Amino acid sequence: MKLIKAYVRYRKMEEVYDALKHEGFYSMTFVECEGTGRYSDHEKEHISYKYPFAEAYRVIKLEILAADEHVIPVIQLIRKNARTGYNGDGVIVVSPVDSAYKVRTDEEGILAI
């Protein structure tokens, strides 16, 4: 089991979500945040001036737990639907998950997701 974290443009999140849902991946978490990175001037979506050291841009962090066999399909869906071809398209990070527990039913492991 893996935890996939994807940082994508705010305006691309709906496309990513719809693609994942269409393929049967329903359980995911979205967090609106601001980040810094390499962005093209004409691709700036949201600038925050509360950080004097850098401009911050509006991004969405998507988190999804996936069985090992679903990791590559999920990554491919995110990459395909989040890509614009410009700097700032985001990054995907995959981490191992030792265990997972469903609070309501006490299911464990892959059954919890």
N, C-alpha and C positions, 0 to 999 in steps of 0.2 A: 504494500500500500504506500502511496506517495501523496505528499501535499504539493500541489502546484500553485505557485503564486505568480500572477501575471500583472504587470503594471502597464496599462494601456491608456491611450488618449481618451479623455472624457467623451468626446463625440463619437468614438468608435465602440463604446461599451454596448450599446443596444444591438449592434450587428453581431458582436461576439456572443452576447447572451442568447440571442435568437438562434444562432447556429448551434451552440451547445445544447440548448433546449430541444431543438429539432432532432438532434442525434441521441436524445435520451438522457442527457446529463442535466439534472434538475437542481441538485443540491450544491449551491455555491453561495459565497459571501462576497459582497461588494463593499468597499470602503472608499469614500471620496477623500482624496488627499492632494497635497501639493508636493511636487518634486522638482529636482533640478537635473539637468543633463544637457546633452547637445541638441539644441533646437534651432531650426531655421527661423530667421526673423519673420518671414511671411507665414510661418506655421504657429506662431504664438496664439494660444487659445485663451489664456488667463494669466495675467501678471499680478503678482502680489508684491507690494513694496514693504511688507513687514519684516523682510529679511534683508538687511542692508548689504550683506556680502554677495547676494545673488538674487536673480529673479526666479521665482518659483512658478511652476505651471500646474494647472489642474489636471490630475490624472485619477484613474480608478485602479485600486488594487483589487484584483479578483483572486479569491482563494477557493480551491476545489480539491476535495479528497478524491483520489481515484485508485481503483485496483491497478496493479502493475500492468496488466494487459490493456488498460484504457489510457495510460499516460501518453503514449505517442499520438493516438487519435485526438485527444484533448488538445495537446500542444499544436498539432496541425490545424485544428479548427481555430484556435486562438490566433496563430500566426497568419492564417489566410484572411481572417476577418478583421484583424487589428491593423494590418499593414496599409500604409499610405505611400511608402517609398521615400519619406522624408525623415531627417533626423528627428528623434523624439517618439518613434513608433512604440517604444517600450522594451521591456525585457521580461523573460519568463524564467523562473527559478523552480527547480524540483528538489524536494527534500524527502528523505525516508521518514516514514511514520511507524513507530514501534507498536502502537496500539491505539484503538479508538473504542469508545463506549457510547452507546445510545442511552441517554438519561431515562427516557420514558419506559423503555422495554428491557433495559439491561443487556441488550445484544452487544456483542463484542466483535472486534476485528472488522473484516469486510462486511459482515452483516449490519454493522452500525452505520455504514454509509449507504 
